[in-house]
Amino acid sequence: MKLVVITHTPHFREPDALYAYGPYVREMNLWTKYADKTTVVAPLSRKEMSPIHEPYASASIDISKIPAISFISFSEAVLAFLKLPVLKWKIFRAMQKADHIHIRCPGTIGLVACFIQILFPKKPKTAKYAGNWDPKATQPLSYRLQKWILRNTFLTRNMQVLVYGAWPKQSHNIKPFFTATYPISSIKAGISRKFEAPFRFLFVGSLAPGKRPLYAIELIKTMRDRGIDGQLDVFGEGAERVAMENYINRYQLSAWIRLHGNQSSERVEKAYKESDLLLLPSKSEGWPKVVAEAMFWGVVPIVTKISCVPWMLAEGQRGILLDGELGKDSEHLLGQLKDIRSLSEMSKRAKDWSRQYTTDAFETAIKELLS
């Protein structure tokens, strides 16, 4: 079987292998395992790789280089329209040769692929919508358009669309799905946590405005101002780093808040095992992988009420839900941190729930999709 994957994820071509963002590669290794040959249609990056990038496991992977496109400014939109003919032709040719088409959404390249797949109604297809599928969510027009095409069974045929969460009134091709990081073999005796000061908080993810890492720091400062002793370790890089460094320096928080930058998956796993609580006050998520990863190790997640997160946290039984308002959230969090018994119960429930979603179960589900 020839598998064709269309994605906006930047790739890196090195002499030894093809590299991309680690969590994405680890998932795609499970897809490519059941293909005789895989062609990845994706942009090639010239930037320097970081520890978060990993190589594909399979040697039978080719890349069809396409231009990255964006519509975030007028000049980039003009460039995007100039690049579209090449982009569309390469995606069309790859789909034409495929036995199974797999599209990664949402994104501008995913949007183009959603239109082109209409021309191949008889070919088996899957689409992974890694964003927020909530029908009530406020999203950009391009995201809403992708969702409309994917659930339109007249335009989109012979495709299973994998989404995070179970939502009402969906077309028959929409399949609630999940993702996973750890195998069954990782499940061992629980890590002992006392949930007492000094609390060990953790943030993992891109330091982007949408992830609100600065808000996580503000919450820690507020907790400390209210007499709760805690420290925060931040893993990730992004545009918000300078603002975070300025805030840490202004309020002299460097003794309690540490920015580690991008680190390997092994280093992040070690941080999960050493932490008590995960902070992720995002504005938008699909299936927040870092939340499921933290829960796997019994870390209590503190996350905003977005997408399928309330379902993941059982409406607050497996973690702490935030509203995104500092005063309200800090008051709620203050009360939760004083209840050690409740935190211990959340930790156990979080671990028991997350350990259903192992890479073993994930691989079985992917194998069924490809068969």
N, C-alpha and C positions, 0 to 999 in steps of 0.2 A: 504494500500500500504506500502511495506517495502522499504525504501530509504536507499541506501548504499552510503556513501561519502568517497572517498579516497583522503587524503590530507597529505602534508608534515608539516602542521602547528602543532607545539608542543602543547599537551594538558596537563592539570593538573587535577588529580583526588582528589577531596576533599570530606569530609563526606557529605556535603550538596548538591554538584552538580559537574558537569564536567565543567571545565574552559578552555578558550583559548583566543587568541588575540582578543580584544574587537570588532574592526570593522568586523573581520571575523565572530565572533559569532553573531553579530547583523544581518548580512546578512543571515547566516545559519538558524537563527530563523524563517526567512520567508520561507525557503525551508522546514524545519521540521514541520512547521505548517500544511502542507498539506499531511503529512505522518502519518500512524498509528504507525509506529515504524521506528526509524532511527538507523543505525549502522555506527559509524564513525571509519574508518580504519586509524589510525594515531599514531605517536610516543607519548609516555607519558614522560613528562619531570620531572626530580627530582629537578630542580632549584626552587628557591623561586619566587613566583608570584609577580607581580608589579601592580600598579593601572591601567595599560593598559589591564589587563586580566579581563574577565567578564564570568559569568556563562551562560550556555544555558537556555533558557526559558522553554523548554519542559522537562518533567520528563521521557518520553519514549525514551531516548537516551542511547544506549550502546556504549562502545568503544572496538574495537578490536585492541589490542596493537601490533604495529609493530616496528621493529628497525629503527632508523634514519640512513640514509646512506649518504655518501659524497665521492666525488672523487677529492677533492682539494689537496690532498697530496698522496704520494705513500703508506704510511702506512694506511691511511683512505680508499684508493682504495682496498687494500688487505682485510681489515675488511669488506668493502661493499660486495665484492665477496663472503666472507664467510657467510654473512647475507642474501644474495639473495634468497637461497632456501626457508627459512622461510618466507621472505617477499612475494615472489611470491605465495607461497601456501596460505597464509592468505588472500591476495587480491583475488586470484582465488575463494576460498571458500566463501568469502563475496559476490562476484559478482554472484556466483552460486545461492545464496539464495535471491538475490535482485529482486524486481519488477521494480525498476528504479535505474540506476547506475549514479552517479555524480562524475566526476573526476576534481580535482583542479590542474591546470597547470600554469606555468611551474615549474619543479622541478624534482629531481631524482626519487622520489616516483611516481610523475605524469608520468614520462617517462615509468617506469615499468608498471603502470596501463594502459597506452596507448597500450602497446603490448598485455597485457592480455585481454583487452576488445575485441580484434579481435576474440577471441574464443566465444563471445556471440553476434552474428550478429542479433539475433531476439529480444534481450532485448532493451527496450527504454533506451536511455542514453543521458546525457548532459555532456559537458566539459566546464569549465570556464577557459579560458586562460587569466590570469590576467596580463600578461606581454605585451611587445610591439609586436603587430602583423604585423607591417610594413614589407612588403616583402623585402624591401631594407636595413633593419637594419642589422648591423654587430652583430652577436650573437654567443654564444658558440654552438658547434656541438649538444649537448644534446637538446638545445632549438629548433634548426632548425629541428632536427629529430622528436621532438614532433609535431611541426607544420606540417611537411610533413605527418606524420601518421594521424593526425586529419583531414586534408583536403583531404586525399585519400579516396574517397567514395567506393573503392573496398575493402580496408582493414577495414575501419571504417564505419559501417552501422547502420542505425537507431539511429543516434546521431546528436544532434544540438550542434554546437561549438560556444560558446559565446565569442566574441572578442570585443575589444575596437576600435571604429572607423570603417568607411566604406572604404574598400580597393578594388581596381579594380581586375578583373580576379580571383575571388574566387569561389571555388566549392559551390554547392547549399546548403551544410550543414553548411556553415559559416554564422553566424547570428550576425550582429552588435548589441552590447548590451551596457548597462550602469550600474552604481551602484548608490546608494543613501544612505543618512544618515538621512535626516530630513523629517517628515511627513508634509502633507498639513497644519495641525493645527499649525505648527511652523511659517507659513508665516504671518507676522504681518507688522505693519508700519515700514518703512525703518529707519535705524540708521543714524543719522545726522553725516556727516563727512565733515570737512572743507578742508581737504587735504592741510594743511599748516604746516610749521615747528613749533614744532619738529614732524617729521613724525614718525608714529608708525609702525615699520616693524615686521614681524612675520615669524618664520621658524617652521614648524611642520613635524616631521618625524624621521626616524632612523638616528642616527649620524654615517652613514656609508659612505665610500669613494664614492659610487655610487650616493649618494644624494648630495654630495659636500657641506656640511654645513660650512666648512672652507671658501669656496669661497663666501658664503653668508656674512660671517663676513668681508672678504676682500672688498667686494662691499660696505658695510656700512662704513668701514674705509676710503675708497676712496671718498665716498660721503662727509664724514665729512671733509676730507682734501680739498675738493673742495668747502667747505662753506655751505653744506646742513646739517642742524641739524636733526638728527634722532636717534632713539634707536631701538634695536633689541631684541626681546624675543624669545628664542629658547626652544622648547618643544621636548624632545626625548632623547634617550640614545644610545650609540654605541661606536665603536672603535675609532672614531675621537674626542671623548671628550677631551682626554689629549692634543692633538695637538691644539684644540680650546682654552683650558684653557691657554696653553703656549703662544699662539698668543695674547690673551686678556691681559695677564700679561705683555708681552714684550712691547706692544704698549699702555699700560695703558688705556684699553677700558672698564673696569669693570663698570664705571658709566653709560655706554650707551648700553652695551651688557650683557644680563642676561641669564644664563643657568638654566632652571627649571627642567630638567630631565623628566622622564615619569610622566604624570599626567592623571587624569580621563577625560573621554569624556566631562563631565560637565565643568571642568576647561578649557579645550581646547576651548569649545564653547564660554565661557566667553571671552577668549583671542581673538577669531575671532571678536566678537562684539566690542572689544575695540581697534582693530587695523585698520590701513589704507591700508597697502600693505602686501602681502604674498611673501616671497622669497623662490623659490624652483629651484635651478640651477642644477637639476639632470642630470646624464649622460644617464639614461634610465628610462622609466616609461611605464605602461600600461594605465590605466585610473587613473591619480593621484587624489585619493579621497580627499586629503587635499585641492587641488585646487578647486574642485567642492564645497567642504564645505565652503571654504573661500568666493567664489563667491556668494554662497547662502545668505551670510550676507552683500554683497556689498563690500567686501575687493577686491582690485585690485590685481590680481596675476601677479607676475614677474617670468616667467618660461622659461627654455630653449626650443628650437624648436625640440622637440622629440616626437615620437609616434603620438598620436592623439591630442596633446596639441595645435598645430596651429589651428586645427578645433575647439577645445573647446574655444579658445580665438578669433575665427573668424579672424585669421591672424593679430591680434593686435588691433582689435576693442573692445574686451572685456578684454584686459590686455596687458602686456608688454612682448614681446618675446626677449629672450637673445640668444646670439651666443656661449657663453661659453668662450669668450676672455675678460679678465678683462679690458683692455684699451678701447676696442670697446663697451663693455657693459656699463661701467661706463659713457662714453660719451653719449650714447643713453639714459640711465636712468637719467642723469643730465638734459637733455632737457625735458624729460617727466615730471619730478618733478616740473618743472617751469611752466607747463601748467595746472593750477588748473581746468579750465573748461573741458579740455580733460579727466583728471582723474575722475571728477564727472560723465561724460558721460560714461566712461568705467565702473565705479562702477554700474551705473544703468543697463547697458546692461548685465554685468556679473550676476547681481542679477536676472534679468528677465529670462535669459537663464537657469541658474542653477535651478531655482524654477520649471522648467518643470519636473525635475528628482527627484520627491519625493519618499519616501518609499511606498506611496500608489500606485503610478504608477509601482514601482519596484515589489511590491507584486503581482499586477495584471499580470505582465509579467511572473513572476516565476510560478504562478498558471497555466497559459496557457501552459508553458513548461512541467509541471508535468502531465497535463491532456492529 
